[in-house]
Amino acid sequence: MTGDDHRTKWGRSKIGSGRVPAMAIAIPFGVVIGFLLSLVAVWAGIAGPDPIVGAAAFALCLAVPATMSVWVLVLDRSSLEGAAELPEESIESRWYTKAAAGAQTDVILLAGIAALALTLLPGGSGADPRIVLLGVIGASFVSFSIRYQVLRRTA
Amino acid sequence: MRNVVAEHRKALEWSQQKLADELGVSRQTVISIERGKFDPSLPLAFGIATVFERPIEELFFPEPPE
């Protein structure tokens, strides 16, 4: 039921003939997106006192996640080495679903407790929303990771 | 749910990876099914029955009532 022919570590693109390596598309697009976002950072005035150094730092930091994001979008999964043909039928999909559901519950609980604490604590109403949102993202990552690892190790 | 997937796989002298490849799932999925830790979906159970050329009820059994 599987076709392992011509599978590669980073896979091929589902765009066009399907023979182009996915990274051959992802890397140039990722670099361009990173560069454009660095220009936005300079324009927004968050790139620091030296715009060239700031833009270079932003471009370097954003090029990798941008490349990986484009790779995910253009990748033909069936061309990826070791990828299961029916991932939704695999146990990893069950772990993912259970861990995500549990993490959502944790985040709701934590957000409720944090909202109560910020309301009651003096100066809590002035909490920086960027920090709060980063906390929510961090908590969801941590919760998901722990839950997934527990499910994996107990399987 | 109990099953005799491991027995049928060993009768064919297949590795867990070979069965996983035939079914299009990960090896960990086969391991968990054989240990009874993961009940496969109905389509996957039918896939297993097809691979072993056995009716599904010869491979999977409900747990006996306690």
Backbone of each chain as ProteinMPNN parsed JSONL, in Angstrom:
{"seq_chain_A": "MTGDDHRTKWGRSKIGSGRVPAMAIAIPFGVVIGFLLSLVAVWAGIAGPDPIVGAAAFALCLAVPATMSVWVLVLDRSSLEGAAELPEESIESRWYTKAAAGAQTDVILLAGIAALALTLLPGGSGADPRIVLLGVIGASFVSFSIRYQVLRRTA", "coords_chain_A": {"N_chain_A": [[0.81, -1.2, 0.0], [2.146, 1.104, 0.153], [4.285, 3.535, -1.38], [7.461, 3.712, -1.665], [9.206, 4.694, -3.475], [11.583, 6.987, -4.661], [11.453, 8.641, -2.467], [12.437, 11.295, -0.342], [14.523, 12.921, 2.159], [13.673, 15.544, 2.712], [11.572, 15.769, 1.046], [9.398, 16.381, -1.868], [8.015, 19.051, -3.883], [4.507, 19.76, -4.021], [3.607, 21.366, -5.879], [3.389, 22.144, -9.309], [5.268, 19.97, -11.425], [5.816, 18.105, -9.537], [8.303, 17.116, -9.097], [10.175, 18.792, -8.191], [12.454, 19.545, -5.601], [11.17, 20.207, -2.348], [12.497, 21.965, -0.686], [13.9, 23.507, -2.453], [12.121, 25.358, -3.257], [11.198, 26.36, -0.847], [13.402, 27.53, 0.547], [14.387, 29.902, -0.973], [11.987, 31.432, -0.972], [11.555, 31.633, 1.778], [13.777, 33.108, 2.599], [13.31, 35.523, 1.243], [10.864, 36.287, 2.418], [11.704, 36.567, 5.067], [13.486, 38.717, 4.711], [11.686, 40.739, 3.816], [10.041, 40.959, 6.076], [11.918, 41.916, 7.849], [12.292, 44.448, 6.851], [9.802, 45.504, 7.452], [10.033, 45.477, 10.224], [12.021, 47.418, 10.592], [10.68, 49.634, 9.525], [8.604, 49.81, 11.368], [9.993, 50.628, 13.524], [11.141, 48.966, 15.447], [13.541, 47.792, 15.253], [15.781, 48.541, 16.583], [18.544, 50.837, 17.402], [20.404, 50.892, 15.309], [19.524, 50.581, 12.132], [20.403, 48.855, 10.049], [21.856, 46.759, 11.222], [19.841, 45.846, 12.912], [17.873, 45.123, 11.04], [19.232, 43.069, 9.733], [19.48, 41.24, 11.825], [16.768, 40.656, 12.354], [16.059, 39.58, 9.855], [17.709, 37.303, 9.76], [16.741, 35.843, 11.945], [14.078, 35.425, 11.226], [14.099, 34.17, 8.783], [14.507, 31.376, 8.923], [12.166, 30.218, 10.345], [10.309, 31.158, 8.466], [11.099, 29.838, 6.138], [10.62, 27.168, 6.906], [7.885, 27.296, 7.243], [6.97, 27.799, 4.627], [7.902, 25.462, 3.49], [6.27, 23.541, 4.742], [3.857, 24.235, 3.577], [4.217, 23.746, 0.821], [4.995, 21.132, 0.602], [4.77, 17.791, -0.601], [3.413, 15.275, 1.063], [3.579, 12.543, 0.569], [5.988, 12.183, -0.61], [7.872, 12.203, 1.276], [10.485, 10.847, 3.174], [9.925, 8.002, 5.121], [7.414, 8.793, 5.994], [4.163, 8.047, 7.15], [1.567, 6.508, 5.248], [-1.1, 6.788, 5.904], [-1.557, 8.907, 8.041], [-3.567, 9.811, 9.731], [-4.712, 7.552, 10.703], [-2.906, 6.532, 12.396], [-1.389, 5.914, 15.608], [-0.095, 8.115, 16.578], [-1.57, 10.245, 15.718], [-3.817, 9.993, 17.34], [-2.614, 10.474, 19.838], [-1.849, 13.13, 19.425], [-4.339, 14.427, 19.144], [-5.514, 13.926, 21.66], [-3.628, 15.13, 23.365], [-3.761, 17.775, 22.488], [-6.415, 18.425, 23.098], [-6.359, 18.181, 25.868], [-4.455, 20.131, 26.47], [-5.811, 22.407, 25.696], [-7.816, 22.545, 27.638], [-6.175, 22.931, 29.877], [-5.082, 25.444, 29.286], [-7.34, 27.089, 29.303], [-8.055, 26.856, 31.974], [-5.728, 27.873, 33.214], [-5.733, 30.467, 32.146], [-8.05, 31.476, 33.277], [-7.375, 31.424, 36.02], [-5.176, 33.159, 35.955], [-6.42, 35.51, 35.056], [-8.062, 36.039, 37.242], [-6.124, 36.408, 39.225], [-4.775, 38.665, 38.204], [-6.787, 40.506, 38.402], [-7.205, 40.721, 41.13], [-4.723, 41.312, 42.236], [-2.704, 44.114, 43.221], [-2.048, 46.562, 40.803], [-2.252, 44.747, 38.803], [-4.04, 45.085, 36.729], [-2.675, 46.557, 34.939], [-1.108, 44.91, 33.417], [1.13, 43.928, 30.835], [-0.239, 43.265, 27.74], [1.147, 41.875, 25.723], [3.002, 40.319, 27.078], [1.254, 38.734, 28.527], [-0.06, 37.343, 26.467], [2.11, 35.976, 25.363], [2.646, 34.346, 27.51], [0.356, 32.736, 27.497], [0.693, 31.374, 25.086], [3.132, 30.08, 25.633], [2.366, 28.475, 27.828], [0.512, 26.785, 26.596], [2.146, 25.42, 24.785], [3.918, 24.095, 26.545], [2.149, 22.526, 28.067], [0.981, 20.92, 26.042], [3.288, 19.578, 25.086], [4.174, 18.11, 27.34], [1.931, 16.488, 27.852], [1.785, 15.04, 25.434], [4.219, 13.641, 25.461], [3.883, 12.071, 27.749], [1.734, 10.441, 26.951], [2.981, 9.123, 24.832], [5.043, 7.728, 26.087], [3.685, 6.008, 27.739], [2.432, 4.317, 26.06]], "CA_chain_A": [[0.0, 0.0, 0.0], [2.996, 2.274, 0.187], [5.204, 3.673, -2.489], [8.645, 4.349, -1.115], [10.092, 5.1, -4.556], [11.952, 8.379, -4.829], [11.204, 9.455, -1.279], [13.645, 11.97, 0.113], [14.45, 13.394, 3.542], [12.901, 16.785, 2.803], [10.416, 15.639, 0.173], [9.28, 17.181, -3.087], [6.908, 20.001, -3.883], [3.267, 19.32, -4.661], [3.312, 22.364, -6.909], [4.018, 21.886, -10.604], [5.414, 18.596, -11.88], [5.988, 17.228, -8.389], [9.666, 16.598, -9.078], [11.064, 19.824, -7.627], [12.613, 19.414, -4.145], [10.39, 21.221, -1.634], [13.4, 22.972, -0.119], [14.333, 24.409, -3.534], [11.132, 26.439, -3.278], [11.028, 26.924, 0.491], [14.524, 28.36, 0.994], [14.352, 31.272, -1.518], [10.81, 32.155, -0.481], [11.773, 31.913, 3.198], [14.751, 34.213, 2.713], [12.632, 36.751, 0.802], [9.884, 36.657, 3.45], [12.496, 37.074, 6.196], [13.982, 40.053, 4.341], [10.552, 41.675, 3.803], [9.622, 41.199, 7.467], [12.935, 42.76, 8.497], [11.983, 45.821, 6.425], [8.638, 45.912, 8.259], [10.534, 45.755, 11.575], [12.696, 48.723, 10.537], [9.628, 50.637, 9.305], [7.833, 49.938, 12.602], [10.85, 51.223, 14.54], [11.459, 48.015, 16.515], [14.783, 47.109, 14.881], [16.902, 49.069, 17.359], [19.115, 52.117, 16.963], [21.076, 50.727, 14.011], [18.55, 49.854, 11.305], [21.008, 47.8, 9.215], [22.123, 45.612, 12.104], [18.528, 45.366, 13.35], [17.219, 44.43, 9.915], [19.954, 41.807, 9.503], [19.116, 40.317, 12.907], [15.387, 40.215, 12.106], [16.044, 38.726, 8.659], [18.31, 36.019, 10.113], [15.865, 35.103, 12.867], [12.78, 35.112, 10.619], [14.243, 33.396, 7.546], [14.356, 29.934, 9.183], [10.752, 29.851, 10.482], [9.585, 31.418, 7.212], [11.44, 28.732, 5.239], [9.916, 25.959, 7.337], [6.452, 27.495, 6.989], [6.749, 27.594, 3.19], [8.13, 24.024, 3.249], [5.047, 22.823, 5.158], [2.782, 24.557, 2.627], [4.439, 23.226, -0.54], [5.451, 19.739, 0.655], [3.927, 16.637, -0.904], [3.746, 14.368, 2.17], [3.869, 11.188, 0.101], [7.365, 12.126, -1.102], [8.747, 12.355, 2.438], [11.046, 9.579, 3.642], [9.46, 7.517, 6.423], [6.089, 9.297, 6.361], [3.097, 7.049, 7.031], [0.615, 6.84, 4.185], [-2.371, 7.166, 6.529], [-1.194, 9.411, 9.372], [-4.743, 9.995, 10.585], [-5.061, 6.259, 11.297], [-1.812, 6.123, 13.265], [-1.596, 6.235, 17.023], [0.426, 9.459, 16.833], [-2.689, 11.167, 15.504], [-4.625, 9.91, 18.559], [-1.873, 11.198, 20.89], [-1.913, 14.562, 19.118], [-5.69, 14.908, 19.437], [-5.731, 13.907, 23.106], [-2.753, 16.127, 23.985], [-4.277, 19.11, 22.142], [-7.645, 18.65, 23.87], [-5.959, 18.406, 27.256], [-3.764, 21.422, 26.551], [-6.833, 23.462, 25.624], [-8.415, 22.621, 28.971], [-5.181, 23.535, 30.774], [-4.936, 26.877, 28.981], [-8.551, 27.768, 29.792], [-7.94, 26.891, 33.437], [-4.66, 28.81, 33.569], [-6.16, 31.819, 31.786], [-9.015, 31.883, 34.296], [-6.642, 31.712, 37.262], [-4.369, 34.36, 35.722], [-7.331, 36.665, 35.008], [-8.469, 36.306, 38.63], [-4.965, 36.954, 39.931], [-4.502, 40.025, 37.711], [-7.856, 41.371, 38.891], [-7.094, 40.908, 42.573], [-3.422, 41.858, 42.641], [-2.532, 45.54, 42.935], [-1.266, 46.811, 39.585], [-2.458, 43.645, 37.854], [-4.793, 45.538, 35.561], [-1.747, 47.191, 33.992], [-0.218, 43.897, 32.843], [1.384, 44.09, 29.404], [-0.936, 42.178, 27.018], [2.092, 41.06, 24.95], [3.548, 39.312, 28.0], [0.161, 37.807, 28.844], [-0.273, 36.461, 25.304], [3.269, 35.075, 25.29], [2.436, 33.362, 28.577], [-0.673, 31.79, 27.037], [1.324, 30.512, 24.07], [4.109, 29.228, 26.32], [1.653, 27.469, 28.629], [-0.093, 25.776, 25.709], [3.252, 24.587, 24.273], [4.418, 23.231, 27.629], [1.105, 21.545, 28.382], [0.88, 19.964, 24.928], [4.505, 18.754, 25.019], [4.189, 17.155, 28.45], [0.861, 15.513, 27.641], [2.135, 14.162, 24.305], [5.304, 12.748, 25.894], [3.313, 11.095, 28.694], [0.973, 9.467, 26.149], [3.933, 8.336, 24.036], [5.827, 6.828, 26.939], [2.827, 5.003, 28.366], [1.79, 3.488, 25.011]], "C_chain_A": [[0.851, 1.259, 0.0], [3.87, 2.304, -1.042], [6.423, 4.431, -2.046], [9.576, 4.877, -2.194], [10.325, 6.601, -4.528], [11.57, 9.249, -3.629], [12.513, 10.075, -0.831], [13.424, 12.524, 1.512], [13.559, 14.621, 3.675], [11.736, 16.81, 1.818], [10.444, 16.542, -1.05], [8.045, 18.077, -2.996], [5.672, 19.402, -4.543], [2.848, 20.299, -5.754], [4.051, 21.982, -8.192], [4.113, 20.401, -10.902], [5.545, 17.611, -10.727], [7.38, 16.646, -8.296], [10.655, 17.598, -8.458], [11.202, 19.59, -6.122], [11.894, 20.556, -3.418], [11.282, 22.33, -1.101], [13.891, 23.961, -1.188], [13.354, 25.565, -3.69], [11.11, 27.152, -1.929], [12.154, 27.886, 0.872], [14.484, 29.767, 0.369], [13.151, 32.08, -1.031], [10.982, 32.542, 0.986], [12.719, 33.083, 3.402], [14.095, 35.541, 2.325], [11.631, 37.22, 1.858], [10.609, 37.224, 4.675], [13.003, 38.481, 5.932], [12.854, 41.081, 4.383], [10.081, 41.98, 5.221], [10.644, 42.053, 8.218], [12.729, 44.221, 8.097], [10.793, 46.373, 7.216], [9.088, 46.282, 9.671], [11.225, 47.113, 11.626], [11.659, 49.836, 10.406], [8.828, 50.889, 10.587], [8.673, 50.504, 13.747], [11.2, 50.28, 15.681], [12.775, 47.289, 16.241], [15.998, 47.67, 15.614], [17.492, 50.327, 16.748], [19.811, 52.048, 15.602], [20.175, 49.914, 13.087], [19.153, 48.717, 10.484], [21.269, 46.542, 10.043], [20.794, 44.995, 12.548], [17.83, 44.582, 12.252], [17.893, 43.088, 9.643], [19.578, 40.778, 10.561], [17.704, 39.774, 12.699], [15.34, 39.243, 10.933], [16.593, 37.34, 8.973], [17.362, 35.178, 10.963], [14.569, 34.651, 12.19], [12.889, 34.221, 9.383], [14.005, 31.901, 7.791], [12.889, 29.544, 9.411], [9.943, 30.109, 9.218], [9.842, 30.294, 6.208], [10.66, 27.472, 5.61], [8.411, 26.083, 7.097], [6.126, 27.26, 5.514], [6.9, 26.111, 2.854], [6.874, 23.215, 3.593], [3.941, 23.036, 4.118], [2.968, 23.859, 1.28], [4.755, 21.732, -0.563], [4.364, 18.751, 0.228], [4.307, 15.549, 0.099], [4.19, 12.991, 1.68], [5.302, 11.058, -0.422], [8.372, 12.192, 0.042], [9.176, 10.986, 2.948], [10.464, 9.215, 5.013], [8.074, 7.983, 6.825], [5.048, 8.199, 6.166], [2.096, 7.498, 5.977], [-0.708, 7.338, 4.748], [-2.105, 7.706, 7.939], [-2.384, 9.547, 10.303], [-5.182, 8.692, 11.242], [-4.004, 5.794, 12.293], [-2.064, 6.587, 14.696], [-1.086, 7.639, 17.354], [-0.668, 10.511, 16.655], [-3.596, 11.187, 16.729], [-3.942, 10.672, 19.698], [-2.009, 12.699, 20.675], [-3.276, 15.129, 19.528], [-5.928, 14.986, 20.945], [-4.893, 14.977, 23.798], [-3.278, 17.543, 23.713], [-5.542, 19.427, 22.941], [-7.305, 18.938, 25.329], [-5.297, 19.756, 27.446], [-4.77, 22.57, 26.502], [-7.504, 23.649, 26.99], [-7.463, 23.301, 29.945], [-5.091, 25.041, 30.563], [-6.146, 27.661, 29.478], [-8.479, 27.925, 31.309], [-6.902, 27.925, 33.871], [-5.07, 30.256, 33.28], [-7.162, 32.345, 32.807], [-8.33, 32.261, 35.591], [-5.836, 33.002, 37.117], [-5.251, 35.612, 35.699], [-7.783, 37.048, 36.418], [-7.33, 36.963, 39.395], [-4.686, 38.393, 39.509], [-5.564, 41.001, 38.202], [-7.644, 41.711, 40.361], [-5.794, 41.594, 42.979], [-3.337, 43.344, 42.338], [-1.622, 45.731, 41.726], [-1.459, 45.751, 38.525], [-3.173, 44.083, 36.597], [-3.892, 46.199, 34.53], [-0.804, 46.216, 33.346], [-0.104, 44.079, 31.331], [0.702, 42.945, 28.632], [0.008, 41.305, 26.189], [2.683, 39.95, 25.819], [2.488, 38.259, 28.317], [-0.046, 36.819, 27.693], [0.885, 35.48, 25.128], [3.145, 33.984, 26.341], [1.427, 32.302, 28.165], [-0.083, 30.816, 26.02], [2.305, 29.543, 24.724], [3.431, 28.116, 27.106], [1.061, 26.384, 27.739], [0.979, 24.86, 25.129], [3.704, 23.583, 25.334], [3.402, 22.127, 27.931], [1.012, 20.479, 27.297], [2.076, 19.017, 24.919], [4.506, 17.696, 26.113], [3.133, 16.07, 28.229], [1.212, 14.524, 26.519], [3.205, 13.154, 24.731], [4.791, 11.686, 26.854], [2.546, 10.017, 27.925], [1.907, 8.538, 25.383], [4.651, 7.299, 24.901], [4.972, 5.754, 27.595], [2.156, 4.092, 27.337], [2.447, 2.108, 24.932]], "O_chain_A": [[0.325, 2.363, -0.139], [4.161, 1.28, -1.662], [6.428, 5.662, -2.048], [10.622, 5.446, -1.883], [9.387, 7.386, -4.39], [11.386, 10.458, -3.769], [13.572, 9.453, -0.928], [12.294, 12.593, 1.995], [12.784, 14.735, 4.625], [10.991, 17.788, 1.771], [11.358, 17.343, -1.246], [7.166, 17.885, -2.156], [5.775, 18.636, -5.501], [1.861, 20.083, -6.457], [5.203, 21.55, -8.15], [3.164, 19.653, -10.667], [5.397, 16.405, -10.925], [7.615, 15.754, -7.481], [11.822, 17.275, -8.235], [10.195, 19.45, -5.427], [11.993, 21.717, -3.814], [10.883, 23.494, -1.066], [14.251, 25.097, -0.879], [13.715, 26.628, -4.196], [11.017, 28.378, -1.862], [11.896, 28.94, 1.454], [14.541, 30.748, 1.11], [13.277, 33.263, -0.716], [10.605, 33.641, 1.393], [12.498, 33.938, 4.26], [14.294, 36.557, 2.991], [11.557, 38.411, 2.16], [10.186, 38.229, 5.248], [12.96, 39.339, 6.813], [13.033, 42.174, 4.921], [9.757, 43.125, 5.536], [10.285, 42.819, 9.112], [12.962, 45.127, 8.897], [10.772, 47.543, 7.598], [8.609, 47.256, 10.252], [11.045, 47.872, 12.578], [11.745, 50.856, 11.089], [8.424, 52.018, 10.866], [8.143, 50.824, 14.811], [11.524, 50.738, 16.777], [13.097, 46.301, 16.901], [17.131, 47.308, 15.295], [17.02, 50.823, 15.725], [19.809, 53.017, 14.841], [20.069, 48.696, 13.236], [18.482, 47.713, 10.245], [20.952, 45.426, 9.633], [20.641, 43.773, 12.558], [17.267, 43.514, 12.495], [17.224, 42.094, 9.359], [19.38, 39.602, 10.256], [17.469, 38.575, 12.848], [14.671, 38.212, 10.998], [16.046, 36.329, 8.533], [17.198, 33.978, 10.743], [14.02, 33.607, 12.542], [11.912, 33.593, 8.975], [13.377, 31.231, 6.972], [12.398, 28.632, 8.746], [9.0, 29.374, 8.922], [8.927, 29.85, 5.514], [10.108, 26.795, 4.744], [7.743, 25.097, 6.786], [5.135, 26.606, 5.185], [6.144, 25.563, 2.052], [6.467, 22.328, 2.844], [3.179, 22.116, 3.82], [1.993, 23.428, 0.665], [4.78, 21.126, -1.634], [3.207, 18.857, 0.634], [5.387, 14.966, 0.007], [5.055, 12.352, 2.28], [5.777, 9.946, -0.652], [9.581, 12.231, -0.189], [8.355, 10.086, 3.13], [10.506, 10.016, 5.946], [7.592, 7.609, 7.895], [5.046, 7.507, 5.148], [1.812, 8.686, 5.825], [-1.361, 8.197, 4.155], [-2.399, 7.029, 8.924], [-2.245, 9.418, 11.519], [-5.931, 8.708, 12.219], [-4.186, 4.776, 12.96], [-2.835, 7.511, 14.951], [-1.572, 8.279, 18.287], [-0.69, 11.529, 17.347], [-4.09, 12.243, 17.125], [-4.59, 11.418, 20.433], [-2.253, 13.45, 21.619], [-3.356, 16.173, 20.175], [-6.468, 15.971, 21.449], [-5.374, 15.655, 24.705], [-3.247, 18.402, 24.594], [-5.724, 20.552, 23.406], [-7.888, 19.828, 25.948], [-5.532, 20.445, 28.439], [-4.601, 23.582, 27.183], [-7.728, 24.775, 27.433], [-7.877, 24.142, 30.742], [-5.032, 25.816, 31.518], [-6.003, 28.762, 30.009], [-8.799, 28.981, 31.856], [-7.146, 28.739, 34.762], [-4.79, 31.157, 34.071], [-7.129, 33.523, 33.163], [-8.65, 33.283, 36.198], [-5.809, 33.834, 38.025], [-4.881, 36.648, 36.251], [-7.875, 38.23, 36.75], [-7.53, 37.94, 40.116], [-4.396, 39.245, 40.349], [-5.282, 42.184, 38.397], [-7.874, 42.843, 40.787], [-5.761, 42.361, 43.942], [-3.841, 43.795, 41.31], [-0.551, 45.129, 41.644], [-0.879, 45.852, 37.444], [-2.949, 43.529, 35.521], [-4.291, 46.383, 33.379], [0.207, 46.626, 32.775], [-1.089, 44.344, 30.641], [1.032, 41.779, 28.848], [-0.279, 40.129, 25.967], [2.847, 38.811, 25.381], [2.773, 37.062, 28.369], [-0.188, 35.616, 27.912], [0.681, 34.313, 24.791], [3.499, 32.831, 26.093], [1.61, 31.117, 28.443], [-0.319, 29.61, 26.077], [2.317, 28.351, 24.419], [3.857, 26.962, 27.062], [1.101, 25.203, 28.083], [0.757, 23.657, 24.992], [3.852, 22.392, 25.063], [3.754, 20.952, 28.036], [0.969, 19.285, 27.591], [1.915, 17.806, 24.767], [4.8, 16.529, 25.856], [3.408, 14.883, 28.398], [0.965, 13.324, 26.64], [3.118, 11.969, 24.409], [5.213, 10.532, 26.787], [2.687, 8.827, 28.208], [1.67, 7.333, 25.29], [4.84, 6.152, 24.497], [5.483, 4.698, 27.968], [1.396, 3.195, 27.704], [2.046, 1.279, 24.116]]}, "seq_chain_B": "MRNVVAEHRKALEWSQQKLADELGVSRQTVISIERGKFDPSLPLAFGIATVFERPIEELFFPEPPE", "coords_chain_B": {"N_chain_B": [[-10.029, -3.879, 23.608], [-9.313, -7.169, 22.591], [-6.863, -8.831, 20.524], [-5.491, -10.776, 17.789], [-3.441, -9.975, 16.211], [-0.64, -9.92, 16.321], [0.011, -12.652, 16.303], [-0.874, -13.466, 13.76], [0.742, -11.874, 12.183], [3.295, -12.827, 12.827], [3.027, -15.391, 11.869], [3.188, -14.99, 9.175], [5.758, -14.286, 9.054], [6.474, -11.62, 9.137], [7.897, -8.436, 9.861], [7.18, -5.899, 12.363], [7.463, -3.438, 11.18], [7.147, -4.05, 8.499], [4.444, -4.814, 8.408], [3.346, -2.398, 9.206], [4.064, -0.785, 7.031], [2.595, -2.037, 5.025], [0.043, -1.407, 5.863], [0.081, 1.291, 5.866], [0.595, 2.869, 8.083], [2.246, 4.053, 11.113], [5.063, 2.324, 12.649], [4.894, 2.309, 15.388], [2.177, 2.375, 15.76], [1.381, -0.212, 15.023], [2.735, -1.644, 17.005], [1.381, -0.738, 19.308], [-1.232, -1.601, 18.766], [-0.884, -4.383, 18.774], [-0.181, -4.756, 21.427], [-2.548, -4.246, 22.584], [-3.112, -1.685, 23.381], [-4.144, 0.211, 21.799], [-7.016, 0.738, 20.075], [-7.795, 0.102, 16.827], [-9.16, 2.238, 14.222], [-12.274, 1.659, 12.48], [-11.904, 1.549, 9.6], [-9.111, 1.006, 9.563], [-8.996, -1.409, 10.938], [-10.393, -3.027, 9.154], [-8.574, -2.855, 7.101], [-6.426, -4.268, 8.196], [-7.612, -6.787, 8.378], [-7.935, -7.296, 5.68], [-5.283, -7.409, 4.798], [-4.364, -9.698, 6.121], [-6.088, -11.483, 5.076], [-8.38, -12.445, 6.406], [-11.527, -12.765, 8.135], [-12.775, -9.957, 9.951], [-13.702, -10.528, 12.506], [-12.229, -12.656, 13.283], [-9.906, -11.65, 14.064], [-10.167, -9.566, 15.906], [-11.483, -9.168, 19.168], [-14.063, -8.55, 21.556], [-13.441, -7.36, 24.9], [-13.761, -9.728, 27.54], [-16.694, -9.704, 29.643], [-16.446, -8.366, 32.952]], "CA_chain_B": [[-10.321, -4.963, 22.671], [-8.191, -8.101, 22.397], [-6.662, -9.156, 19.108], [-4.438, -11.76, 17.489], [-2.684, -9.4, 15.096], [0.764, -10.332, 16.416], [0.109, -14.058, 15.911], [-0.987, -13.541, 12.3], [1.936, -11.247, 11.596], [4.433, -13.741, 12.998], [2.801, -16.542, 10.981], [3.665, -14.572, 7.844], [7.167, -13.917, 9.251], [6.617, -10.196, 8.847], [8.277, -7.549, 10.966], [6.16, -4.878, 12.653], [7.623, -2.373, 10.184], [6.569, -4.535, 7.23], [2.99, -4.702, 8.535], [3.027, -0.964, 9.22], [4.171, -0.301, 5.654], [1.448, -2.573, 4.27], [-1.181, -0.724, 6.298], [0.238, 2.745, 5.678], [0.634, 3.552, 9.378], [3.577, 4.008, 11.726], [5.387, 1.078, 13.368], [4.39, 2.464, 16.756], [0.75, 2.028, 15.725], [1.303, -1.678, 15.039], [3.158, -2.08, 18.35], [0.311, -0.434, 20.27], [-2.374, -2.483, 18.475], [-0.546, -5.729, 19.243], [-0.194, -4.761, 22.902], [-3.905, -3.97, 23.05], [-3.174, -0.333, 23.946], [-4.746, 1.111, 20.814], [-8.049, 0.121, 19.246], [-7.752, 0.772, 15.515], [-10.437, 2.679, 13.653], [-12.905, 0.603, 11.672], [-11.19, 1.373, 8.321], [-7.811, 0.362, 9.768], [-9.263, -2.806, 11.294], [-10.708, -3.716, 7.897], [-7.299, -2.936, 6.376], [-5.674, -5.389, 8.785], [-8.298, -8.02, 7.961], [-7.637, -7.496, 4.254], [-3.876, -7.805, 4.675], [-4.22, -11.083, 6.587], [-7.108, -12.282, 4.37], [-9.196, -13.083, 7.44], [-12.626, -11.901, 8.561], [-12.374, -9.069, 11.045], [-14.034, -11.108, 13.81], [-11.199, -13.634, 13.649], [-8.717, -10.912, 14.505], [-10.473, -8.686, 17.044], [-12.531, -9.698, 20.058], [-14.342, -7.653, 22.677], [-12.966, -7.821, 26.206], [-14.815, -10.458, 28.254], [-17.266, -8.908, 30.736], [-15.843, -8.69, 34.262]], "C_chain_B": [[-9.086, -5.857, 22.514], [-8.032, -8.379, 20.899], [-5.54, -10.18, 18.958], [-3.623, -11.29, 16.275], [-1.241, -9.897, 15.121], [0.943, -11.779, 15.929], [0.049, -14.193, 14.385], [0.232, -12.924, 11.607], [3.125, -12.2, 11.67], [4.281, -14.972, 12.092], [3.282, -16.236, 9.562], [5.155, -14.223, 7.849], [7.425, -12.475, 8.819], [7.118, -9.473, 10.088], [7.125, -6.568, 11.216], [6.233, -3.744, 11.622], [6.989, -2.774, 8.854], [5.039, -4.417, 7.274], [2.568, -3.228, 8.52], [3.062, -0.385, 7.809], [2.988, -0.784, 4.807], [0.157, -1.813, 4.593], [-1.126, 0.779, 6.073], [0.196, 3.518, 6.975], [2.039, 3.45, 9.953], [3.786, 2.667, 12.433], [4.851, 1.139, 14.789], [2.908, 2.102, 16.832], [0.566, 0.517, 15.794], [1.663, -2.204, 16.426], [2.009, -1.894, 19.341], [-0.921, -1.302, 20.036], [-2.084, -3.884, 19.032], [-0.557, -5.838, 20.764], [-1.591, -4.522, 23.468], [-4.067, -2.591, 23.65], [-3.896, 0.634, 23.022], [-5.754, 0.322, 19.993], [-8.067, 0.822, 17.898], [-9.134, 1.241, 15.096], [-11.005, 1.54, 12.801], [-12.21, 0.441, 10.309], [-9.845, 0.676, 8.484], [-7.993, -1.108, 10.135], [-9.604, -3.619, 10.037], [-9.448, -3.857, 7.038], [-6.46, -4.105, 6.874], [-6.286, -6.718, 8.345], [-7.996, -8.331, 6.496], [-6.215, -8.003, 4.057], [-3.697, -9.274, 5.051], [-5.21, -12.042, 5.913], [-7.93, -13.114, 5.356], [-10.387, -12.171, 7.724], [-12.223, -11.121, 9.817], [-12.631, -9.706, 12.411], [-13.075, -12.227, 14.216], [-9.95, -12.951, 14.199], [-8.966, -10.09, 15.766], [-11.636, -9.257, 17.845], [-12.808, -8.673, 21.155], [-13.783, -8.245, 23.97], [-14.087, -8.61, 26.887], [-15.366, -9.612, 29.397], [-16.699, -9.348, 32.078], [-16.91, -9.169, 35.247]], "O_chain_B": [[-7.969, -5.373, 22.329], [-8.962, -8.182, 20.117], [-4.754, -10.411, 19.877], [-3.185, -12.085, 15.443], [-0.68, -10.251, 14.084], [1.907, -12.088, 15.229], [0.826, -14.941, 13.792], [0.683, -13.41, 10.569], [3.866, -12.36, 10.701], [5.27, -15.525, 11.611], [3.729, -17.13, 8.844], [5.739, -13.909, 6.812], [8.453, -12.16, 8.219], [6.804, -9.851, 11.216], [6.22, -6.428, 10.394], [5.214, -3.167, 11.241], [6.377, -1.953, 8.17], [4.415, -3.978, 6.308], [1.567, -2.862, 7.904], [2.198, 0.407, 7.433], [2.452, -0.041, 3.983], [-0.697, -1.605, 3.731], [-2.153, 1.458, 6.087], [-0.189, 4.687, 6.991], [2.919, 2.832, 9.353], [2.83, 1.969, 12.771], [4.403, 0.128, 15.331], [2.441, 1.584, 17.847], [-0.29, 0.019, 16.526], [0.995, -3.09, 16.959], [1.705, -2.796, 20.122], [-1.587, -1.7, 20.991], [-2.936, -4.49, 19.681], [-0.899, -6.882, 21.318], [-1.797, -4.586, 24.68], [-5.044, -2.333, 24.353], [-4.223, 1.752, 23.421], [-5.401, -0.635, 19.304], [-8.329, 2.023, 17.834], [-10.148, 0.715, 15.553], [-10.302, 0.591, 12.453], [-11.949, -0.688, 9.894], [-9.468, -0.149, 7.651], [-7.223, -1.958, 9.688], [-9.158, -4.756, 9.882], [-9.276, -4.852, 6.334], [-5.862, -4.838, 6.086], [-5.571, -7.654, 7.986], [-7.824, -9.491, 6.122], [-5.969, -8.906, 3.257], [-2.967, -10.007, 4.383], [-5.177, -13.25, 6.145], [-8.142, -14.311, 5.166], [-10.286, -10.953, 7.577], [-11.427, -11.591, 10.629], [-11.887, -9.467, 13.361], [-13.102, -12.69, 15.356], [-9.054, -13.606, 14.732], [-8.071, -9.939, 16.598], [-12.62, -9.751, 17.296], [-11.889, -8.005, 21.629], [-13.666, -9.461, 24.115], [-15.247, -8.204, 26.82], [-14.616, -8.886, 30.05], [-16.493, -10.537, 32.32], [-16.594, -9.486, 36.394]]}, "name": "protein", "num_of_chains": 2, "seq": "MTGDDHRTKWGRSKIGSGRVPAMAIAIPFGVVIGFLLSLVAVWAGIAGPDPIVGAAAFALCLAVPATMSVWVLVLDRSSLEGAAELPEESIESRWYTKAAAGAQTDVILLAGIAALALTLLPGGSGADPRIVLLGVIGASFVSFSIRYQVLRRTAMRNVVAEHRKALEWSQQKLADELGVSRQTVISIERGKFDPSLPLAFGIATVFERPIEELFFPEPPE"}
